[in-house]
Structure formats: C-alpha cells, structure tokens
Amino acid sequence: MNDAMPIILRKIQEEIADFRHSTDTRLAVLEDLVRKQRRDTAGLLVMAKAVTGDFAEQVALIEDRVAKLEARGAG
C-alpha cells in the first residue's frame, strides 16, 4: 500500500494540472468574448447616440418650421 501512495499522488497532481489548464483555456475564451461584447456594445452606443442626435436635430427643424407657420398664421 505504501508503494501505491506516490503513484496515486502523482496521478492526482496530473489531474489537477490538467483541470487548471482546461479551466485557464475556457476562461481565456470567455475573456475574449466579454472583450468583444464590450467593443460591440460601445460601437452600438456610438451609433445610437448619432441616430438620436440626428433625430433630435430633425425634430428641432420641424418645430422651428411649425413655429414660423404659426407666427405667419397669427399675424
């Protein structure tokens, strides 16, 4: 039994090392995905701000036109 103990311990160490390696690999993949998601989200945010800014500008122009038409009709 004493002769089997080092063999068993080495096997456990190998399994732990394999587990750590596979875990590190999976975490690296997840970190890459998170990084890509953050980049994509930042891009979408920039696009959304541009669209809302353009929309707000168009609404302001329409409001200005309406105000001018109302002023003409009241005068």
N, CA, C and O atoms as CSV, one atom per row, in Angstrom:
chain,resi,resn,atom,element,x,y,z
A,1,MET,N,N,0.831,-1.209,0.000
A,1,MET,CA,C,0.000,0.000,0.000
A,1,MET,C,C,0.862,1.254,0.000
A,1,MET,O,O,0.530,2.228,-0.675
A,2,ASN,N,N,1.951,1.247,0.737
A,2,ASN,CA,C,2.835,2.411,0.787
A,2,ASN,C,C,3.455,2.697,-0.570
A,2,ASN,O,O,3.722,3.857,-0.886
A,3,ASP,N,N,3.692,1.672,-1.379
A,3,ASP,CA,C,4.275,1.871,-2.705
A,3,ASP,C,C,3.286,2.523,-3.667
A,3,ASP,O,O,3.694,3.200,-4.611
A,4,ALA,N,N,2.004,2.327,-3.437
A,4,ALA,CA,C,0.973,2.877,-4.320
A,4,ALA,C,C,0.714,4.352,-4.038
A,4,ALA,O,O,0.222,5.072,-4.907
A,5,MET,N,N,1.040,4.802,-2.844
A,5,MET,CA,C,0.736,6.185,-2.447
A,5,MET,C,C,1.398,7.226,-3.358
A,5,MET,O,O,0.696,8.134,-3.804
A,6,PRO,N,N,2.685,7.158,-3.661
A,6,PRO,CA,C,3.274,8.167,-4.564
A,6,PRO,C,C,2.660,8.139,-5.964
A,6,PRO,O,O,2.499,9.184,-6.595
A,7,ILE,N,N,2.325,6.964,-6.438
A,7,ILE,CA,C,1.695,6.841,-7.759
A,7,ILE,C,C,0.334,7.536,-7.754
A,7,ILE,O,O,0.000,8.275,-8.680
A,8,ILE,N,N,-0.439,7.294,-6.710
A,8,ILE,CA,C,-1.765,7.914,-6.593
A,8,ILE,C,C,-1.631,9.431,-6.492
A,8,ILE,O,O,-2.379,10.168,-7.133
A,9,LEU,N,N,-0.673,9.894,-5.684
A,9,LEU,CA,C,-0.478,11.335,-5.525
A,9,LEU,C,C,-0.043,11.987,-6.836
A,9,LEU,O,O,-0.512,13.076,-7.166
A,10,ARG,N,N,0.844,11.338,-7.585
A,10,ARG,CA,C,1.260,11.873,-8.876
A,10,ARG,C,C,0.078,11.960,-9.840
A,10,ARG,O,O,-0.069,12.933,-10.580
A,11,LYS,N,N,-0.745,10.942,-9.816
A,11,LYS,CA,C,-1.931,10.926,-10.683
A,11,LYS,C,C,-2.872,12.079,-10.317
A,11,LYS,O,O,-3.410,12.748,-11.199
A,12,ILE,N,N,-3.064,12.305,-9.032
A,12,ILE,CA,C,-3.919,13.416,-8.578
A,12,ILE,C,C,-3.318,14.746,-9.029
A,12,ILE,O,O,-4.042,15.624,-9.497
A,13,GLN,N,N,-2.004,14.899,-8.892
A,13,GLN,CA,C,-1.346,16.129,-9.323
A,13,GLN,C,C,-1.520,16.358,-10.829
A,13,GLN,O,O,-1.753,17.487,-11.259
A,14,GLU,N,N,-1.409,15.309,-11.617
A,14,GLU,CA,C,-1.599,15.416,-13.060
A,14,GLU,C,C,-3.018,15.840,-13.401
A,14,GLU,O,O,-3.242,16.682,-14.271
A,15,GLU,N,N,-3.975,15.239,-12.697
A,15,GLU,CA,C,-5.372,15.588,-12.948
A,15,GLU,C,C,-5.661,17.033,-12.566
A,15,GLU,O,O,-6.403,17.725,-13.263
A,16,ILE,N,N,-5.080,17.490,-11.466
A,16,ILE,CA,C,-5.262,18.888,-11.058
A,16,ILE,C,C,-4.631,19.816,-12.092
A,16,ILE,O,O,-5.219,20.837,-12.450
A,17,ALA,N,N,-3.449,19.470,-12.569
A,17,ALA,CA,C,-2.779,20.291,-13.582
A,17,ALA,C,C,-3.604,20.337,-14.868
A,17,ALA,O,O,-3.741,21.402,-15.470
A,18,ASP,N,N,-4.147,19.214,-15.293
A,18,ASP,CA,C,-4.993,19.169,-16.487
A,18,ASP,C,C,-6.240,20.027,-16.301
A,18,ASP,O,O,-6.654,20.759,-17.201
A,19,PHE,N,N,-6.826,19.918,-15.111
A,19,PHE,CA,C,-8.027,20.699,-14.810
A,19,PHE,C,C,-7.710,22.192,-14.853
A,19,PHE,O,O,-8.470,22.970,-15.430
A,20,ARG,N,N,-6.609,22.592,-14.254
A,20,ARG,CA,C,-6.216,24.006,-14.264
A,20,ARG,C,C,-6.000,24.497,-15.694
A,20,ARG,O,O,-6.438,25.589,-16.055
A,21,HIS,N,N,-5.336,23.698,-16.486
A,21,HIS,CA,C,-5.074,24.086,-17.873
A,21,HIS,C,C,-6.378,24.262,-18.647
A,21,HIS,O,O,-6.556,25.256,-19.351
A,22,SER,N,N,-7.282,23.305,-18.517
A,22,SER,CA,C,-8.552,23.404,-19.253
A,22,SER,C,C,-9.386,24.579,-18.737
A,22,SER,O,O,-10.070,25.245,-19.514
A,23,THR,N,N,-9.330,24.830,-17.443
A,23,THR,CA,C,-10.051,25.962,-16.874
A,23,THR,C,C,-9.465,27.277,-17.380
A,23,THR,O,O,-10.207,28.189,-17.746
A,24,ASP,N,N,-8.146,27.374,-17.403
A,24,ASP,CA,C,-7.495,28.581,-17.913
A,24,ASP,C,C,-7.860,28.827,-19.370
A,24,ASP,O,O,-8.086,29.968,-19.775
A,25,THR,N,N,-7.917,27.766,-20.150
A,25,THR,CA,C,-8.278,27.890,-21.563
A,25,THR,C,C,-9.707,28.399,-21.711
A,25,THR,O,O,-9.972,29.297,-22.510
A,26,ARG,N,N,-10.618,27.826,-20.943
A,26,ARG,CA,C,-12.021,28.249,-21.012
A,26,ARG,C,C,-12.182,29.699,-20.555
A,26,ARG,O,O,-12.948,30.461,-21.145
A,27,LEU,N,N,-11.457,30.071,-19.503
A,27,LEU,CA,C,-11.535,31.453,-19.025
A,27,LEU,C,C,-10.984,32.433,-20.059
A,27,LEU,O,O,-11.514,33.532,-20.222
A,28,ALA,N,N,-9.935,32.041,-20.747
A,28,ALA,CA,C,-9.364,32.905,-21.790
A,28,ALA,C,C,-10.381,33.123,-22.907
A,28,ALA,O,O,-10.512,34.232,-23.424
A,29,VAL,N,N,-11.091,32.077,-23.272
A,29,VAL,CA,C,-12.122,32.195,-24.312
A,29,VAL,C,C,-13.242,33.123,-23.832
A,29,VAL,O,O,-13.718,33.969,-24.590
A,30,LEU,N,N,-13.655,32.965,-22.589
A,30,LEU,CA,C,-14.709,33.825,-22.045
A,30,LEU,C,C,-14.257,35.277,-21.973
A,30,LEU,O,O,-15.031,36.185,-22.275
A,31,GLU,N,N,-13.014,35.499,-21.577
A,31,GLU,CA,C,-12.491,36.864,-21.529
A,31,GLU,C,C,-12.490,37.496,-22.915
A,31,GLU,O,O,-12.816,38.675,-23.057
A,32,ASP,N,N,-12.130,36.735,-23.928
A,32,ASP,CA,C,-12.171,37.242,-25.305
A,32,ASP,C,C,-13.595,37.607,-25.707
A,32,ASP,O,O,-13.828,38.648,-26.322
A,33,LEU,N,N,-14.540,36.747,-25.358
A,33,LEU,CA,C,-15.940,37.030,-25.693
A,33,LEU,C,C,-16.434,38.285,-24.992
A,33,LEU,O,O,-17.130,39.102,-25.595
A,34,VAL,N,N,-16.083,38.439,-23.733
A,34,VAL,CA,C,-16.503,39.625,-22.980
A,34,VAL,C,C,-15.894,40.874,-23.599
A,34,VAL,O,O,-16.571,41.894,-23.732
A,35,ARG,N,N,-14.625,40.802,-23.977
A,35,ARG,CA,C,-13.950,41.935,-24.600
A,35,ARG,C,C,-14.645,42.311,-25.917
A,35,ARG,O,O,-14.865,43.491,-26.189
A,36,LYS,N,N,-14.984,41.320,-26.721
A,36,LYS,CA,C,-15.671,41.577,-27.988
A,36,LYS,C,C,-17.061,42.173,-27.742
A,36,LYS,O,O,-17.483,43.091,-28.445
A,37,GLN,N,N,-17.760,41.646,-26.745
A,37,GLN,CA,C,-19.091,42.172,-26.425
A,37,GLN,C,C,-19.004,43.630,-25.987
A,37,GLN,O,O,-19.839,44.447,-26.375
A,38,ARG,N,N,-18.002,43.955,-25.184
A,38,ARG,CA,C,-17.835,45.346,-24.744
A,38,ARG,C,C,-17.566,46.260,-25.932
A,38,ARG,O,O,-18.127,47.352,-26.028
A,39,ARG,N,N,-16.700,45.803,-26.836
A,39,ARG,CA,C,-16.378,46.599,-28.017
A,39,ARG,C,C,-17.624,46.794,-28.880
A,39,ARG,O,O,-17.895,47.903,-29.340
A,40,ASP,N,N,-18.383,45.715,-29.098
A,40,ASP,CA,C,-19.597,45.800,-29.907
A,40,ASP,C,C,-20.633,46.712,-29.253
A,40,ASP,O,O,-21.300,47.494,-29.930
A,41,THR,N,N,-20.759,46.603,-27.941
A,41,THR,CA,C,-21.710,47.444,-27.212
A,41,THR,C,C,-21.313,48.905,-27.307
A,41,THR,O,O,-22.169,49.770,-27.489
A,42,ALA,N,N,-20.023,49.190,-27.186
A,42,ALA,CA,C,-19.554,50.575,-27.317
A,42,ALA,C,C,-19.860,51.105,-28.717
A,42,ALA,O,O,-20.274,52.255,-28.867
A,43,GLY,N,N,-19.661,50.284,-29.733
A,43,GLY,CA,C,-19.980,50.692,-31.098
A,43,GLY,C,C,-21.459,50.973,-31.278
A,43,GLY,O,O,-21.841,51.950,-31.921
A,44,LEU,N,N,-22.285,50.115,-30.711
A,44,LEU,CA,C,-23.733,50.334,-30.806
A,44,LEU,C,C,-24.147,51.610,-30.078
A,44,LEU,O,O,-25.034,52.334,-30.532
A,45,LEU,N,N,-23.504,51.877,-28.957
A,45,LEU,CA,C,-23.817,53.095,-28.211
A,45,LEU,C,C,-23.475,54.337,-29.024
A,45,LEU,O,O,-24.240,55.302,-29.049
A,46,VAL,N,N,-22.330,54.308,-29.684
A,46,VAL,CA,C,-21.936,55.439,-30.535
A,46,VAL,C,C,-22.951,55.621,-31.655
A,46,VAL,O,O,-23.368,56.742,-31.946
A,47,MET,N,N,-23.347,54.522,-32.280
A,47,MET,CA,C,-24.333,54.606,-33.365
A,47,MET,C,C,-25.670,55.126,-32.855
A,47,MET,O,O,-26.309,55.948,-33.511
A,48,ALA,N,N,-26.094,54.651,-31.689
A,48,ALA,CA,C,-27.370,55.085,-31.131
A,48,ALA,C,C,-27.343,56.580,-30.815
A,48,ALA,O,O,-28.321,57.287,-31.056
A,49,LYS,N,N,-26.226,57.055,-30.277
A,49,LYS,CA,C,-26.122,58.486,-29.979
A,49,LYS,C,C,-26.171,59.308,-31.259
A,49,LYS,O,O,-26.781,60.377,-31.289
A,50,ALA,N,N,-25.534,58.819,-32.310
A,50,ALA,CA,C,-25.552,59.537,-33.589
A,50,ALA,C,C,-26.970,59.593,-34.142
A,50,ALA,O,O,-27.410,60.637,-34.624
A,51,VAL,N,N,-27.683,58.480,-34.075
A,51,VAL,CA,C,-29.054,58.428,-34.599
A,51,VAL,C,C,-29.965,59.338,-33.787
A,51,VAL,O,O,-30.764,60.081,-34.357
A,52,THR,N,N,-29.854,59.287,-32.463
A,52,THR,CA,C,-30.725,60.137,-31.646
A,52,THR,C,C,-30.383,61.608,-31.820
A,52,THR,O,O,-31.268,62.463,-31.782
A,53,GLY,N,N,-29.088,61.909,-32.014
A,53,GLY,CA,C,-28.695,63.299,-32.263
A,53,GLY,C,C,-29.271,63.803,-33.561
A,53,GLY,O,O,-29.766,64.928,-33.622
A,54,ASP,N,N,-29.215,62.989,-34.606
A,54,ASP,CA,C,-29.776,63.352,-35.904
A,54,ASP,C,C,-31.289,63.516,-35.795
A,54,ASP,O,O,-31.858,64.450,-36.361
A,55,PHE,N,N,-31.937,62.612,-35.070
A,55,PHE,CA,C,-33.390,62.684,-34.885
A,55,PHE,C,C,-33.760,63.960,-34.145
A,55,PHE,O,O,-34.713,64.644,-34.519
A,56,ALA,N,N,-33.011,64.283,-33.095
A,56,ALA,CA,C,-33.302,65.495,-32.331
A,56,ALA,C,C,-33.128,66.736,-33.203
A,56,ALA,O,O,-33.897,67.691,-33.090
A,57,GLU,N,N,-32.133,66.722,-34.058
A,57,GLU,CA,C,-31.900,67.848,-34.966
A,57,GLU,C,C,-33.061,68.002,-35.939
A,57,GLU,O,O,-33.510,69.119,-36.196
A,58,GLN,N,N,-33.548,66.900,-36.479
A,58,GLN,CA,C,-34.671,66.945,-37.412
A,58,GLN,C,C,-35.942,67.437,-36.724
A,58,GLN,O,O,-36.704,68.216,-37.297
A,59,VAL,N,N,-36.164,66.981,-35.498
A,59,VAL,CA,C,-37.340,67.427,-34.746
A,59,VAL,C,C,-37.250,68.925,-34.468
A,59,VAL,O,O,-38.249,69.638,-34.558
A,60,ALA,N,N,-36.052,69.397,-34.129
A,60,ALA,CA,C,-35.873,70.832,-33.870
A,60,ALA,C,C,-36.180,71.644,-35.122
A,60,ALA,O,O,-36.800,72.704,-35.033
A,61,LEU,N,N,-35.753,71.158,-36.294
A,61,LEU,CA,C,-36.049,71.862,-37.548
A,61,LEU,C,C,-37.551,71.903,-37.812
A,61,LEU,O,O,-38.084,72.923,-38.250
A,62,ILE,N,N,-38.219,70.804,-37.547
A,62,ILE,CA,C,-39.680,70.751,-37.752
A,62,ILE,C,C,-40.376,71.698,-36.775
A,62,ILE,O,O,-41.305,72.409,-37.157
A,63,GLU,N,N,-39.936,71.711,-35.532
A,63,GLU,CA,C,-40.531,72.615,-34.541
A,63,GLU,C,C,-40.331,74.070,-34.961
A,63,GLU,O,O,-41.225,74.900,-34.795
A,64,ASP,N,N,-39.161,74.369,-35.502
A,64,ASP,CA,C,-38.890,75.730,-35.976
A,64,ASP,C,C,-39.816,76.098,-37.125
A,64,ASP,O,O,-40.365,77.200,-37.161
A,65,ARG,N,N,-39.988,75.179,-38.059
A,65,ARG,CA,C,-40.905,75.436,-39.187
A,65,ARG,C,C,-42.328,75.650,-38.714
A,65,ARG,O,O,-43.022,76.550,-39.187
A,66,VAL,N,N,-42.764,74.808,-37.768
A,66,VAL,CA,C,-44.122,74.928,-37.239
A,66,VAL,C,C,-44.283,76.277,-36.545
A,66,VAL,O,O,-45.301,76.951,-36.705
A,67,ALA,N,N,-43.270,76.665,-35.774
A,67,ALA,CA,C,-43.354,77.959,-35.088
A,67,ALA,C,C,-43.457,79.093,-36.102
A,67,ALA,O,O,-44.228,80.030,-35.895
A,68,LYS,N,N,-42.702,79.029,-37.186
A,68,LYS,CA,C,-42.764,80.068,-38.220
A,68,LYS,C,C,-44.129,80.091,-38.899
A,68,LYS,O,O,-44.682,81.160,-39.161
A,69,LEU,N,N,-44.671,78.905,-39.183
A,69,LEU,CA,C,-46.011,78.839,-39.799
A,69,LEU,C,C,-47.076,79.378,-38.856
A,69,LEU,O,O,-48.000,80.069,-39.284
A,70,GLU,N,N,-46.948,79.065,-37.596
A,70,GLU,CA,C,-47.918,79.575,-36.608
A,70,GLU,C,C,-47.824,81.098,-36.506
A,70,GLU,O,O,-48.838,81.786,-36.392
A,71,ALA,N,N,-46.588,81.615,-36.550
A,71,ALA,CA,C,-46.395,83.061,-36.461
A,71,ALA,C,C,-46.998,83.744,-37.691
A,71,ALA,O,O,-47.574,84.826,-37.574
A,72,ARG,N,N,-46.874,83.130,-38.856
A,72,ARG,CA,C,-47.453,83.676,-40.074
A,72,ARG,C,C,-48.973,83.689,-40.012
A,72,ARG,O,O,-49.619,84.653,-40.425
A,73,GLY,N,N,-49.533,82.597,-39.487
A,73,GLY,CA,C,-50.989,82.490,-39.400
A,73,GLY,C,C,-51.571,83.428,-38.371
A,73,GLY,O,O,-52.697,83.893,-38.544
A,74,ALA,N,N,-50.856,83.723,-37.319
A,74,ALA,CA,C,-51.364,84.600,-36.272
A,74,ALA,C,C,-51.258,86.070,-36.661
A,74,ALA,O,O,-51.975,86.912,-36.121
A,75,GLY,N,N,-50.359,86.380,-37.602
A,75,GLY,CA,C,-50.095,87.781,-37.956
A,75,GLY,C,C,-50.966,88.287,-39.013
A,75,GLY,O,O,-50.850,89.449,-39.406
